[in-house]
Amino acid sequence: MSTSTGHSLIDRLRSIVGHAGLLNSPSDLLVYECDGFTIEKNKPDVVVFPTSTDDIARIVQACNEFQVPFLPRGAGTSLAGGCLPVGGGVMIALTRMKRILEVNIRDRYAVVEPGVVNLWLSNHLKPFGFHFAPDPSSQGACTIGGNTATNSGGPHTLKYGVTVNHVLGLEFVLPDGRVVQTGGPVEDNPGYDLTGVIVGSEGTFGIASKIWVRISRNPEAYRTLLGIFETVDDATNTISDIIGAGIIPGALEMLDRLILQAVEAAFHFGFPLDAGAALIMEVDGLDAGLDTDAERIAAIAIRNNAREVRRAKSEADRALLWKCRKQAFGAVGRLAPSYCTQDGVVPRLPHILRVIQKISDKYQVRVANVFHAGDGNIHPILLFDERDPGQVKRVLQAGHDILDECIACGGSVTGEHGIGVEKINFMPKLFNPEDLAMMQRLRSVFNPDGRCSPLKMLPTAGACIEPSKAGRRASL
């Protein structure tokens, strides 16, 4: 942005959101230079905090008038650079739009603003015996607007589905400033499923200002098991056998030795530090029959050489176990000053875990593994020190090799984190030119000028990103 354009636009934006709703000092902007993918950094020129749909629409209209790029941001927990302001411009931070507008228990939906933290909604619904099923590991921080943008998953989406399965409708500010609504509180709207098209579009189609979400009744009961294994191979074979037996757990999560050491130091659950891996295995539903399912799962684990299988004896035990799992990424700070989390998906786990170990040895990069095992959504965590350029280079190469192997296995490079800026160069490996051209045409319908969240998700001509202010690319 030129200086004159910047001053004029900032004055306009300040008239919309007020002095307290705008940041443009260099020290304030540093907070917004990256999301959870810390390898890429670039500051926006200004950050604004709308508090209504009308604020968002007026901000977008002002950006168009001054021909300045803009992008939405939630809590910044994205792990693929989805919140990175590649060319600067205006960042529209939605964290002050945090109201739960309506809860309809009879019709099983709620209406929320995009800045509502995922866990807040489930906590709000507890007295009614309901919850919001998509539960990313970052649910204590991530927002429902961000979950919608990236189509987030989580441990319990193995059985209950990812975010798109729980979004009924959207109020949406298009990149030209118009406000539209897709879907709504009814279960099945006629016509094209535009809501399904928008969920997972990573902010490239516009900005959600209101979200209708499906709410789910709490299960009557749970059986939560912890399997301890000598090797990762035994744990992954157990996962395959559970799914192969036709059992659909409410959740099935794996943690390897490095992660176990980190979470045990943080939470003192009682994980054995010499174990190769642990599995959290949970079944839920009607109380009658759960003991049988739990016994079948335990027997499968024992057949695959589980050292022991424990059952949570109380709700407090279960809550602590899930706390360890969901805060595992925070505990990683005990292992290294920096980390990069990948998000591949594979049909079967044993092979990819062996390959990850080989890649770890090849590049001399420690890799911790914690992931949604039941649906093959792996999250290898590459440990390094960002201050050492050599380590950064090796981490990027290792991450590239892991995702390449996911594609070779017939999988994908993302299950829930999105493409963002990190994985753009993988898109031509996943899709042929005709598919990518159709995606570009679809984005152009919503975002013809490319001003909303530019240089995200799709490669530009020549299947690579044009040089920008952003520094390193994880795909290099």
C-alpha positions in Angstrom: 0.0 0.0 0.0 1.3 3.5 -0.8 1.5 5.9 2.0 -1.3 8.1 0.7 -3.6 5.2 0.1 -2.7 3.7 3.5 -3.6 6.9 5.4 -6.8 7.4 3.5 -7.9 3.7 3.9 -6.9 3.7 7.6 -9.1 6.8 8.2 -12.0 5.1 6.5 -11.5 1.9 8.5 -11.3 3.8 11.8 -14.6 5.5 11.0 -16.1 2.0 10.7 -14.6 0.2 13.8 -13.5 3.1 15.9 -10.0 3.8 17.4 -10.2 0.8 19.6 -11.0 -1.5 16.7 -7.9 -0.8 14.6 -4.2 -1.7 15.0 -1.5 -0.3 12.7 1.6 0.2 14.9 4.6 -2.0 14.0 4.7 -3.6 17.4 1.0 -4.5 17.4 1.2 -5.9 13.9 4.0 -8.3 14.8 1.4 -10.4 16.7 -0.4 -11.0 13.4 2.6 -11.8 11.2 1.9 -15.6 11.2 -0.5 -18.2 12.4 0.5 -21.6 13.9 2.7 -22.2 10.9 5.5 -20.1 12.1 8.0 -20.7 9.3 6.2 -18.2 7.1 5.9 -14.6 8.4 4.6 -11.3 6.9 2.9 -8.4 8.7 -0.4 -7.0 7.5 -0.6 -3.3 7.0 -3.5 -2.9 9.3 -5.7 -5.1 11.5 -9.4 -4.3 12.1 -11.8 -5.8 14.5 -15.4 -5.7 13.2 -18.3 -6.4 15.7 -21.1 -6.9 13.2 -21.9 -8.1 9.7 -22.4 -4.5 8.6 -18.9 -3.7 9.8 -17.4 -6.5 7.8 -19.3 -5.5 4.7 -18.2 -1.8 5.0 -14.6 -2.9 5.6 -14.6 -5.1 2.5 -16.2 -2.3 0.4 -13.5 0.1 1.5 -10.8 -2.3 0.6 -12.3 -2.7 -2.8 -12.5 1.0 -3.3 -8.8 1.4 -2.5 -7.9 -1.8 -4.4 -6.2 -3.3 -1.3 -6.1 -7.0 -0.5 -7.8 -8.3 2.6 -8.2 -11.6 4.5 -10.1 -12.9 7.5 -8.5 -14.3 10.6 -9.9 -16.1 13.6 -7.8 -17.2 16.5 -4.7 -17.8 14.4 -4.4 -21.5 15.2 -4.2 -22.5 11.5 -1.2 -24.7 10.9 -0.8 -24.2 7.1 -0.4 -20.4 6.8 -4.1 -19.9 6.1 -4.0 -16.6 8.1 -0.7 -15.3 6.5 -1.2 -11.9 4.8 1.0 -12.8 1.8 1.0 -9.3 0.2 0.2 -7.3 3.3 -3.1 -5.4 3.1 -6.0 -5.5 5.6 -6.5 -8.3 8.1 -10.1 -8.6 9.3 -9.8 -10.2 12.8 -13.2 -11.7 13.8 -12.4 -12.4 17.5 -14.7 -9.7 18.8 -17.7 -11.3 17.0 -18.1 -14.0 19.7 -21.8 -14.2 20.6 -23.8 -17.3 20.7 -26.9 -15.8 19.1 -29.4 -18.7 19.4 -29.7 -22.2 20.7 -32.7 -24.3 19.6 -32.8 -27.6 21.4 -36.0 -28.8 19.8 -34.6 -28.4 16.3 -31.0 -29.2 17.3 -29.2 -26.2 16.0 -27.4 -23.1 17.2 -26.5 -19.8 15.6 -23.0 -18.4 16.4 -20.8 -15.6 15.3 -17.5 -16.6 13.7 -15.3 -15.7 16.7 -17.0 -18.1 19.1 -14.4 -20.5 20.4 -15.2 -24.1 19.6 -15.3 -25.2 23.3 -17.4 -22.3 24.4 -20.4 -23.7 22.4 -20.1 -27.2 23.9 -19.8 -25.7 27.4 -22.8 -23.5 26.8 -24.8 -26.6 25.7 -23.8 -28.8 28.7 -26.9 -28.0 30.8 -29.1 -29.1 27.9 -27.2 -32.4 27.4 -25.9 -31.4 24.0 -22.5 -30.6 22.4 -20.9 -29.4 19.1 -19.4 -32.6 17.7 -16.3 -31.4 15.7 -13.6 -31.1 18.4 -10.2 -30.1 17.1 -7.3 -30.6 19.5 -7.1 -26.8 19.6 -10.8 -26.5 20.6 -10.0 -24.4 23.7 -8.6 -21.7 21.4 -9.8 -22.2 17.8 -13.0 -20.5 16.6 -16.0 -21.9 14.8 -15.3 -19.5 11.9 -11.9 -20.9 11.5 -13.2 -24.5 11.8 -15.6 -23.6 9.0 -12.9 -22.1 6.8 -10.7 -25.2 7.0 -13.3 -27.9 7.5 -11.6 -28.9 10.7 -11.7 -32.5 12.1 -10.8 -33.7 15.6 -10.7 -36.9 17.6 -14.4 -37.6 17.6 -15.0 -36.9 13.9 -14.1 -40.5 13.2 -17.6 -41.4 14.1 -19.5 -38.1 13.9 -18.0 -36.4 10.8 -16.0 -33.2 10.2 -17.2 -29.6 10.3 -19.0 -29.6 7.0 -21.3 -32.3 8.4 -22.4 -30.0 11.2 -22.7 -26.6 9.4 -26.3 -26.0 8.2 -26.0 -22.5 6.8 -23.9 -19.3 6.6 -24.4 -15.6 6.5 -21.6 -14.6 4.3 -19.9 -11.3 3.1 -18.8 -11.8 -0.5 -15.5 -10.2 -1.7 -17.5 -7.4 -3.3 -19.1 -6.5 0.1 -22.6 -8.0 -0.6 -24.2 -10.0 2.2 -25.8 -13.3 1.3 -27.2 -16.4 3.2 -26.8 -20.0 2.2 -28.7 -22.7 3.9 -30.2 -22.1 7.3 -31.8 -24.0 10.2 -33.7 -26.5 8.2 -32.1 -29.9 7.7 -32.1 -30.1 3.9 -32.4 -27.0 1.7 -33.4 -27.4 -2.0 -31.0 -26.4 -4.7 -27.2 -26.4 -4.9 -25.3 -27.0 -1.6 -23.5 -23.7 -1.6 -22.9 -24.1 2.2 -20.9 -27.3 1.4 -18.9 -25.4 -1.3 -18.0 -22.6 1.1 -17.0 -24.8 4.1 -13.3 -25.6 3.6 -12.7 -22.8 1.1 -10.1 -21.2 3.5 -11.4 -17.7 3.3 -11.0 -17.4 -0.5 -14.7 -17.1 -1.2 -15.5 -14.4 1.4 -16.0 -14.0 5.1 -18.6 -15.8 7.3 -20.4 -13.5 9.7 -22.9 -15.9 11.1 -23.0 -19.7 11.2 -25.9 -22.1 11.7 -24.5 -25.3 13.3 -26.0 -28.7 14.1 -25.8 -29.6 17.8 -25.7 -33.3 18.9 -27.1 -35.0 22.0 -24.5 -36.2 24.4 -23.9 -40.0 24.4 -25.5 -41.9 27.3 -22.2 -43.4 28.2 -18.6 -43.9 27.3 -15.9 -46.6 27.6 -12.5 -45.1 27.3 -9.4 -47.3 27.0 -5.7 -46.7 27.0 -3.5 -49.3 25.3 0.2 -49.3 25.9 2.5 -50.8 23.2 6.1 -51.6 22.9 6.3 -50.5 19.3 4.5 -48.1 16.9 4.0 -51.0 14.5 1.9 -52.9 17.1 -0.2 -49.8 17.8 -0.9 -49.1 14.1 -1.7 -52.8 13.4 -4.2 -52.6 16.3 -5.8 -49.5 14.6 -6.2 -51.3 11.3 -7.6 -54.4 13.0 -10.2 -52.4 15.0 -11.5 -50.7 11.9 -11.3 -54.0 9.9 -13.4 -55.7 12.5 -16.3 -53.3 11.7 -16.0 -51.4 15.0 -16.4 -47.6 14.7 -15.1 -46.0 17.9 -16.1 -42.6 19.0 -12.4 -41.8 18.9 -9.1 -43.6 18.2 -6.0 -41.6 18.8 -2.3 -42.5 18.8 0.7 -40.9 20.7 4.2 -42.1 20.2 7.1 -42.2 22.7 8.3 -38.6 22.2 4.8 -37.2 22.7 4.2 -39.5 25.7 7.3 -38.1 27.4 6.2 -34.5 26.8 2.6 -34.9 28.0 3.7 -37.0 31.0 6.1 -34.2 32.1 3.3 -31.7 31.6 0.3 -33.5 33.2 1.6 -36.5 35.2 -1.0 -38.9 34.0 1.1 -42.0 34.5 2.1 -42.8 31.0 5.1 -45.3 31.0 8.0 -43.4 29.5 9.6 -46.5 27.9 6.5 -47.4 25.9 6.8 -47.1 22.1 3.2 -45.8 21.6 -0.1 -45.5 23.3 -3.7 -45.7 21.9 -6.7 -43.9 23.3 -9.7 -46.0 22.2 -13.2 -44.8 23.0 -16.6 -46.1 22.3 -19.8 -44.3 23.1 -23.6 -44.5 22.8 -26.2 -46.4 24.7 -24.8 -48.0 27.8 -26.0 -51.4 26.9 -23.5 -53.1 24.6 -20.6 -50.7 25.3 -18.9 -53.2 27.6 -18.9 -55.8 24.8 -17.4 -53.3 22.3 -14.7 -52.3 24.9 -13.9 -56.0 25.5 -13.5 -56.6 21.7 -11.2 -53.6 21.3 -9.1 -54.7 24.3 -8.8 -58.2 22.9 -7.6 -56.9 19.5 -5.0 -54.7 21.3 -3.8 -57.7 23.3 -3.5 -59.8 20.2 -1.3 -57.1 18.8 1.1 -57.3 21.7 -0.3 -54.6 23.9 1.7 -54.5 27.2 -1.5 -53.5 29.0 -5.0 -52.0 28.4 -6.4 -49.7 31.0 -10.0 -48.5 31.3 -10.8 -45.0 32.6 -12.4 -45.6 36.0 -14.2 -42.3 36.3 -15.2 -39.2 34.3 -12.2 -37.5 35.9 -9.8 -40.1 34.5 -11.4 -39.8 31.1 -11.2 -36.0 31.2 -7.5 -36.0 32.2 -6.7 -38.5 29.4 -8.4 -36.3 26.8 -6.6 -33.3 28.3 -3.3 -35.0 27.7 -4.3 -35.7 24.1 -5.7 -32.3 23.2 -2.9 -30.4 24.8 -0.2 -32.5 23.4 0.8 -29.8 20.9 1.4 -27.4 23.7 3.5 -29.9 25.6 5.8 -30.2 22.5 7.4 -27.0 23.7 9.2 -29.2 26.2 10.9 -31.1 23.4 12.1 -28.3 21.1 11.9 -24.5 20.7 10.1 -24.8 17.3 7.9 -27.4 15.6 6.1 -27.8 12.3 3.0 -30.0 12.2 2.1 -31.9 9.0 -1.4 -33.1 8.2 -1.4 -36.0 5.7 -4.1 -38.6 5.2 -3.3 -42.3 4.2 -5.4 -45.4 3.7 -3.3 -47.5 6.1 -1.0 -46.4 8.9 1.8 -49.0 9.4 3.6 -48.2 6.2 3.6 -44.4 6.5 4.9 -44.5 10.1 7.8 -46.6 9.0 8.6 -44.2 6.2 8.4 -41.2 8.6 11.0 -42.9 10.8 13.3 -43.3 7.7 12.8 -39.7 6.8 13.6 -38.6 10.3 16.9 -40.5 10.2 17.7 -39.2 6.7 17.4 -35.5 7.6 18.4 -35.9 11.3 15.1 -34.3 12.4 13.3 -35.6 15.4 9.6 -36.4 14.6 6.9 -36.9 17.2 3.7 -38.5 16.1 0.2 -37.8 17.5 -2.8 -38.2 15.3 -6.4 -39.1 14.5 -5.6 -42.7 13.9 -9.0 -44.1 13.0 -9.4 -42.1 9.8 -5.7 -42.1 8.9 -5.2 -38.4 9.5 -1.5 -38.2 10.6 0.1 -35.3 12.4 3.8 -35.9 12.4 5.4 -33.0 14.4 8.9 -32.1 13.1 11.1 -30.6 15.9 13.7 -28.0 15.3 15.1 -24.6 16.2 13.9 -21.9 13.9 17.0 -19.8 14.6 19.1 -22.3 12.8 18.7 -22.0 9.0 20.1 -25.4 8.4 17.5 -27.0 10.7 14.7 -25.1 8.9 15.9 -26.3 5.6 16.0 -29.9 6.7 12.6 -29.7 8.3 11.0 -28.3 5.1 12.6 -31.1 3.1 11.5 -33.8 5.6 7.9 -32.4 5.6 7.9 -32.4 1.8 9.0 -36.0 1.6 6.4 -37.1 4.2 3.6 -35.5 2.1 4.9 -36.9 -1.1 4.7 -40.3 0.4 1.1 -39.7 1.5 0.2 -39.0 -2.1 2.1 -42.1 -3.2 0.0 -44.1 -0.8 -3.2 -42.9 -2.4 -3.8 -40.3 0.3 -3.8 -36.5 0.6 -1.7 -33.7 1.9 -4.3 -32.4 4.3 -7.1 -33.8 6.3 -8.2 -30.7 8.3 -5.4 -28.0 8.4 -6.0 -26.9 4.8 -3.6 -25.9 2.0 -3.0 -22.3 3.0 0.3 -21.2 1.6 2.3 -24.2 2.9 1.1 -26.8 0.5 0.1 -25.0 -2.7 2.8 -26.7 -4.7 1.3 -30.1 -3.8 -2.0 -29.3 -5.5 -0.8 -30.2 -9.0 0.4 -33.5 -7.6 -3.1 -34.2 -6.3 -5.2 -32.8 -9.1 -4.8 -32.7 -12.9 -4.8 -29.4 -14.8 -8.5 -29.7 -15.7 -9.5 -30.1 -12.0 -7.4 -27.1 -10.9 -8.8 -25.0 -13.7 -12.3 -25.8 -12.6 -11.4 -24.9 -9.0 -10.0 -21.6 -10.2 -13.2 -20.9 -12.2 -15.3 -21.6 -9.1 -13.2 -19.3 -7.0 -13.5 -16.6 -9.7 -17.3 -16.7 -9.4 -17.0 -15.7 -5.7 -13.8 -13.8 -5.8 -13.2 -12.5 -9.4 -10.6 -9.9 -8.5 -8.6 -12.3 -6.3 -8.5 -9.6 -3.6 -9.9 -11.8 -0.8 -7.2 -14.0 0.7 -4.9 -13.8 -2.3 -2.3 -16.5 -3.1 -3.9 -19.1 -1.0 -4.9 -22.7 -1.8 -4.5 -22.8 -5.6 -1.2 -22.5 -7.6 -0.9 -19.6 -10.0 0.0 -20.1 -13.7 2.9 -22.5 -14.0 1.9 -24.4 -10.8 3.9 -22.3 -8.5 3.4 -19.3 -6.3 4.5 -16.0 -7.6 7.2 -14.3 -5.5 5.7 -12.3 -2.7 6.7 -10.7 0.6 6.4 -14.0 2.3 9.8 -15.6 3.1 10.3 -19.3 2.9 7.8 -21.8 1.4 7.4 -25.2 3.0 7.0 -26.7 -0.4 10.5 -25.6 -1.5 
